[in-house]
Amino acid sequence: MPYKDLQDFISTLQNKKEIKVIEKSVDPILEVAEITTRICKRHGPALLFKNLQGHNFPILTNSFGSINRMALALEISNFDQLSERIAIFLEQDKQQTVNNTKSAPVIVQRAQCHDITLYGDKVDLSIIPALKCWPRDAGPAITLPVVFTKDPLTGNRNAGMYRMQIYGKNLTGMHWQPNTGGAKHYKIAGRLGQSLEVAVAIGPDPAMTYAATAPLPDDIDEILFAGFLRNAPVELVKCKTVDLEVPASSQIVLEGYVKPGERQTEGPFGNHTGYYSPAEEYPVFHITCMTMRKDAVYHATVVGPPPQEDCFLAKASERLFLALLKKEIPEIVDINLPIEGIFNNLAFISIEKRYPGHAKEVIMTLWNLGSMMLRKIICIFDKEVNVQNLSEILWKLGNNIDPKRDIVFAYGPVDPLNPASSHQGYGSKMGIDCTRKSKAEGLERAWPETMKMSQKVKKRIDQLWSRLGMD
């Protein structure tokens, strides 16, 4: 059965002994982040902080901070199953998905997220135990928001996740990077001279939170995708002051608008690179209404150098990437976006190589496919290489390349948070062909034979194994 809400997910984590409850009083300013970071780097449990200094809400962190908990959140046995399910979802046309009652959202009239409603001047974000994660952060920020907007022209919905620095009791930043769905809607509204209505859901069910982080194609509704993942419709409730809907399971909802052209300094903030991102000008979110459950849990995450919780969200999206990429490049076998590569620095991909130069062609194609264009280093391997095995990857990388022949460079969009690029969001990228080479690819000699033990000897040792005392 799909999770009814975040409380239901917490109960499952408790039953699976995947969560630790902390009763001792701690400060959401730096202390929660330091505790969470230590536990996450030990691959420890989710954390439920019950006693926050100056606040009445408990805080849930590290809820997605392992492969096992991500699988629990998405109700799958393993990530390969996720890739298979996503491939089925992508094969459906949009109308077929909408007509699928297991995926299409439903509107409900009442929801617990409306237990408490604050309008106008009564809105007060100080009651939320928002985290300040790193000493030089500009201030507390909402770190795990699901932000809903609609295209002012088409009405198409978008759900994304963008950091929200808290400026005051009813004012936050909206950290919309230029290539995000929310930023596109804001730009359209600006051209029309209109404010853009925004609704922010904190702590909906786990599938909806994940869907907001997923690198979906622009024409796929994140709410439909969440319904598909949970195999049940996402229940939505209409907002009080804006023409938007939010998941009825949300813990806290913020409603309001972003004015065209209005900017305020946001940052600096620590991010997943391990460095502080600089202060920049971003849109400002004006909150007109704040609603919440009576028993609300504040869902938060800590972003920092790997491994952190966002790395495991990214590993789930790796399986989404695999399904998406196979639609465009069927010869792709597997992909590994390693945690150490913090999403956009490294991609290891195996292919069924069919002709000379195939690996380099795949590299160039990948740099023209959606968010794969941000990958700084792409390494292509033969199909038999297990790209999930870093030891095998480094062995093949070291053996199989001639740097002058097998490395290609390109310039283009890169991760805006990449600290090494010459310009923010624009820099060089490297592709490495780690496949076996042929004469047509410039190899002047025969490719060496791979060493393998004879099957006869292997079978003989299998029979002797237990008598050798090796079990």
PyMOL commands that set and color helices and strands:
alter all, ss='L'
color gray80, all
select helices_A, chain A and resi 6-15+31-41+67-73+79-91+94-99+112-114+120-122+125-127+181-191+206-213+222-230+309-328+339-341+358-366+370-374+390-400+403-406+439-441+455-468
alter helices_A, ss='H'
color red, helices_A
select strands_A, chain A and resi 19-22+46-49+59-61+106-107+116-119+141-142+145-150+157-160+164-168+171-173+196-202+235-238+245-247+252-266+269-270+276-277+280-292+298-299+332-336+346-351+377-382+407-413+426-433
alter strands_A, ss='S'
color yellow, strands_A
deselect
rebuild
show_as cartoon
